[in-house]
Amino acid sequence: ERELFLPAIYNYRHATELYIKAVSGGDKIHDLNILKQRLSKTLKENFNAVMPTWFSNIIDAFHFADPSGSTFRYADSLPNEELYVDLNHVKIIMNWMAESFEIIRKEIESR
């Protein structure tokens, strides 16, 4: 199971990082906390909006489990705490996130 879990979670975490960078920059940054701050600023400046809690929670969860962006990629520094993840649920939430980022990106580009 671990062989399937690690690549899936790594890719979801990396996708989250890339989605944020696509709408708010930060090419060489991998720290999701910094990227989340940039995303918050982008949402405020472009839409006068506050980041939804569910968005923030996803970013926070990935940052907590993998602050450097390499934990699940190399599996050399796995978290000490056991993680319980429903991959079907994560897939649904990540689809919502992808759709949301696509809407944000298109709206920013149309301005």
Buried (B, 14 or more C-beta within 10 A) or exposed (E): EEEEBBEBBBEBBBBBBEBBBBBBEBEEBBBBEEBBBBBBEBBEEBEEEEBEEEBBEBBBBBBEBBBEBBBBBEBEEBEEEEEEEEBEEBEEBBEEBEEBBEEBEEEBEEE
